[in-house]
C-alpha cells in the first residue's frame, strides 16, 4: 500500500475520518511553524492551570482561559500563526483531559502535563480557517496546499486537523458527517466465529488458523541496533538527528508492514464470510499481562480495519460480551467448567467426554452465540449501525 493511503474510521453516528498526505513543499514550513506555535500555547495553558490552582485552589474555567489567551494572541505575532479556532481547540482539549483526571484520578489517571514543542503533533480547525478548492487543493489560512487525493470527500466537513509525523511529514485528517450507512447484504450466507490468541493470531470456527507474522519481533535486532546508534550520538548534533530519523523509519516500516497485512487479511475474511463474530477484548488488561507481544499483534488496530472493510463490503461484524465463558463452555454439550487454567490448551468435557482444543472450542462457541443472537441484536438497535453489535447472551 502506498504512503498516501486513505484511512477511514467509522463512528456510530455516521461520521468517518479521512486521512490524506500533503505534498512535500517548501511552504510546508508555515504549517510546521503553526504546529510549533500550538505546542507553545499548549504549554502556556498548562502553566496557567497549575499557577491558578496554586493561587486559588480551584480549577481554571475553560471560557476564562480562552478569553485570556485570545487577548495575549493579539499581541504575539508567533501565536497568530495558529488560527483562533485551533487555539480554542487546544483549551478544550486541556479541559477534557482535566475532567478525565477529576473523574478517574483514583484509577491512576494523571493530569495533562507539559510537552516538548518539537514533539507536538497537530492543530485542529473546526468551522473556519480552511477551504477546499477544486481538485486536490486546500486553502489553510492564507496559503494553498496540495494533497494526495486518494478519494472524494463526501459529506459535511466537521473538522480539519494537520498532523506532523516524527519524520516531519504532514498529513491532513478530515472528519466528515452525514455519511449514508449502507444496508447489510449477504453474498456467501456464511457465519464464522474467531478467537484471538497469543500463539495463533486467529482461530476460526471452521477449523482454519491464521498465524501472525509478528513483524516487531522479526525486526527487533535491527531496531535495537538503530536505537544503540542513536543513543551513542552527541546530543543535539546532526548525526544524532540522522540516527533518530533512521530509528523512526524502522518503526514506521514495522507499522506499515503490519497494517498492510491487516488490510489483506480483512479483505480475505470478508470475502469468505458474511457475518464475523468476535469476543470483546480487554486490550489494556492484556497489555499489562503480556506487554510487547500484545502490542506486536495489535488486535485493536486489526478490528478497526476489519470493521471498515466490512462496512464497505456490506458485511456484518458481531461482538460477543467479554464475560461470556467461551473457553470454559463445551461446544458439544454446553457444559461450563468452574475454572480453566491458562496453561491448559486441551481439555476433556466431564459431561459428554468430548476433547476440546482451547482456541478451537472458543471460536465455535463465539460463532454459535453470534449466530443465535444476531437477529436479537438487530432488534436491540442494530438498525442504526448494522455492521457492529455487542451481544450479551
N, C-alpha and C positions, 0 to 999 in steps of 0.2 A: 504494500500500500504506500502511495506517495506521501511526502511530507505535508502536502496541502490537503490531507484527508479531511473529511467532514465528520464531525461527531455530533450526534443528536441525543439528547436525553429527554425522555418523555415524563410529564407530570400528570397527576390525576385530574387536574383542572384544565387539561388540553393545552398545556404550554410545552414548548420544546426549546432547546438551546442549540444553536448552530455555531460552529467554530470554523473560522477561515484564517489562513495565514496571510499576513501583509507582505507585499513585495519588499525586497531589500532596496532601500534608497537612502541617500544621504540626509534627506529631510526627516527621516525617522528619528533623528536625534531630538527633534522637538517633542515627540511623544515620550521618548525616554526621559527627557528633562521634566515633562509633566508628571511621570511616574515618580521620579525623584522628589519633586515638589510635594506630591501627595504623601510620600513617606515622611518628609519633614513635618508636614501639617499633622499627620497621624501622631508622631512622637510628641509634638507640642500639645496636642489634645490630651494625650495620656498624662503628660506632666501637669497640665491644668487640673485634671481629675484628682491626681494624687495630692496636689497642693490644696485644692478645695477641701478635700476630706480631712487633711491635717489641720486646717484652719477652723473649719466649721463642724466637722464630724458628720457631714451629710454628703449624699451623692449629688454630683453636679447635674442639673437638668439638661437634657439634650437641646431643647429650644434655646436656653440661655447660652449654651456653648456655641451653637450655630450662629447666633446673633453676634457674639463676641468675635468669633473667627471671621465673620463677614466684614466687621469693622477693620480688623487687622489686615485683611486681604487687600483692602483698598489702598493701603499704604505700602504694601510689599509687592514689588514687581515680579519677583520669583514665584510667589504664591499665585499670582494672577495667571501663570501658565497652566494652572489647573482650572477647569470650568467650575462655576459656582455650584452646579448640581453635584459634581464629583466631590466637592468639599462637604456638602450636606450629607452625601452618602457615607463619607468617612466618619462623621459624627454619629450617624445612625448605626453604622457597623460597631462602633465602640459601645454605644448604648446597648445594643443586643448582646454583646459579649459580657457586659457588666450584669445585665438582667439574668443571663445564664449562670453567671458566677453567684449571684444572690440566691438563685433557686437551687443550685446544686453544689454549693461550696462544701457541704458535709461529705460529698462523694469525691472530693479531691480535685474539683474543677477550679482552675486558677483564674484570677482576674487578668484582663488583657495587659500586656507589657510592651516595652519598647522594642522596636525592630530596626535592624540595620537598613539604612536608606538604600544601599546597593542591592539588598536582597528584597526590597519592597516590590511587589509583583504587578499591581494593577490599579486602575481607577475606573469608576463606573459613571456613565451618563444616563439619565432617565428620559425626561420629556424633551430636553433641548441640548444644544451643543454639538449636534451631528445631523447630517442629512445625506441620504443615499441618492447619488446621481445616476445617470444612465450607465449601463454596462457594469464594469467591476470597480467603480469609483465611489468613494465615500468622503464626504467633507466633515472633518473633525476640527472644530474651532474655525480658523481662517484658512486652513490648508487642505488640499485634496490628496488622498492616498489611494493606492490601488491594492486590491487583494485578489487571491486565487478564488474565483467564484466557481466552486465545485457544484453548486446548485442554486436555484432561485430561492429567494427569501419570501416565503408565503406567510400570510397572517399579519397581525398588527405588531410592530416592533415595540417592545416594552422597555428594554434597556440595552445599552451597548457598552461593553467592557473591553478595554485594551489591556492585554496581559503580556508580560515580559518573561521569557524563559531564562534559566541560568546561563544559556549560551548567548543571550542578548537578542534572540529572535522575538518578533512581535506577532501576536495573534489577536484577532477580533472575535469576540464572543457576543452573539446576538440572541436575546431571549424574545421569542415571538408568542403571541396569544391568538385565540380564535382558530385553532387548528381543528379541522374536522376529524373526528375519531372514526376510523373505518370499522365496519361490522366484521365479525369473525366469519371466515369462510373455510370450510373443511374440504381438503383435496385428497387426503390419504385415509381418513377415518381411523387413524391410529393414535393411541394414547400410550404414554410411557412415563415411568417414574424414575427419578435419578437420585442417587445417594452420593454426596461428596465424601471424599476420603483423603487422608494424607499420603497413603501409599498409592492408591489409584484415584486419579482426579475425579472421574465419574464412573459409577457402576449403574448400568441401565437394567430395567426390569426385564428386557428381552434376553438378558444373559451376556450382552456385549460389555466390554470395558474400554475406557479411554484413559491412557496414561498421560501424565503431564510431562512435557519436555524439561520442566524446571530450569528455565533459562538463566535465572540468577545463579543457581548452583553451578551450571555449566561455565559461567563467566567469572566465577568467584576468584580464581587465581589472577586473571587479568585485572580485575577490579582492585585486588589487594596490591598488586604491583604498581598500578597507577596511583593509588592512594599513598603508598610509601614515597613515590617520586614527588608527589605534591607536598608531603609533609617535610621533605628534605630541602625544599627550595627556600630561598631567602624571602621573608615576609615582605610583601609589597613590591617585589621585583616582577619584571616582565616574564621571567622564566616560571615564576610561581603562577602567574595568570595563564600561561600556556598549559602548564601541568593541570591547573584547575579545569580548564576547558576540555582537556583530554579525558579527565576523570568524568566530567559531566556527559561527554559524548558516549562513553562506555555505558553509563547508567541509562541514557536515553536509548541506546541500541538495545539493551535488555528489555526495556519497557515497550519499544516498538515491535520487537520480535514476538513478545508475549501477546501484545494487542492484536497483531496480525493473525496469530494462531487462534485467538478467541473469536475473531470475526469469521474465519473459515469454519471453525467448529460450530458456531451458532447457525450459519447458513446450512451446514450439513444436517444438524439435528432438526431444524425447522422444515427441511425438505423431506425428512423421514417420518416426522410425526406432526399431527395437528394440535395435540394437547400435550404439554410437557409439565410434569409435576415435580416440584422440589420441596424439600423441607426448609423451613425458615431457620437461618443460622444465626447464632450469637457470635459474630465475627470478632468483636472486641475481646470476649472471653477466650475464644480460640487463639487469638494473637497473644494474650497473656500467658497461655499454657505452652504454645509451640513456637511463638516468635517468628523468626525469619522464614521458616518453612511455610507458614500460612501466608506471609507476605508474598513469597515467591509464587504460590498457587493462585493468589489474587481472586478468590471466589467472588467477592463483591463486584469487581470490575467485569468479570465474565457474565454475571447475572444481568448487569446493566446493559451490556451489549446484546445479550440474548433477548431481553425484553424489547429492545429497539428493533431488532431483526424480526421478531415475532409480530410486532406492531405493523411493520411494513408489509409482511407477507400474510397478514390477516390470520395469524395463528394465535394460540392461547397458552399463557404461562400461568400455572396454578401453584400457590404456595400453601403447604400444609403447616399447621401450627407447630412451633418448635418443641412444644411439650408433649406432642404425640409420641408414644413409645415405639417408634418404627423399628428399632433394632431389637427390642426385647419381646416383640409380638411375633408369634409364629405365623408365617404367611399361609400355612396349610390349614390350621385349625383355629387360629385366633387366640391361642393360649398366651398369656402375658407373664413373663418371668418377673420375680421380685427385683432382682438385680443381675447385671451382666458386666463383668469386669472388662475394661478396655483392651486388655491383652488377649482376651478370648476371641479368636477370629471365626470359630465354628462351634456350634452347639446343637445338642440333640433335644428335641421337644419332649418333655416328660409326659405329655398328653397323647400325642399321635406318633411319637418316636421318629419323626422325620428329622433329617440332618439339615441344618440351616447355616449357610455361609453368612457371616455378619452383614457385609455390604449388599450381597445379592438379596437377602431376606428383607433388608430395609428398603431397597428400591422397589421390590414387589409390593410391600405394604404401602409405600408412598403412592404408587400407581393406583392401588385399589381404593385408597381413601380419596385421591384426586378424582378418580372416575365416578365414584359413588356420590360425591358431594358437589360436582361441578355445576349441576343444574340448580342445586340449593344455593350455591354461591351466586348464580345469576339472579335469583330471586332476592338475595340479600343486598343487591345494589351493584352487581357486576355489569349491569347495562351501561353505567356511566363510564366504565373503563373495562371493556370485555376481555382485554388481554391479560389482566392481572387480578388475582383474588387471593386472599389469605383465608384459608378454610380451617375451621376448628371442628374436628369430627366429634 
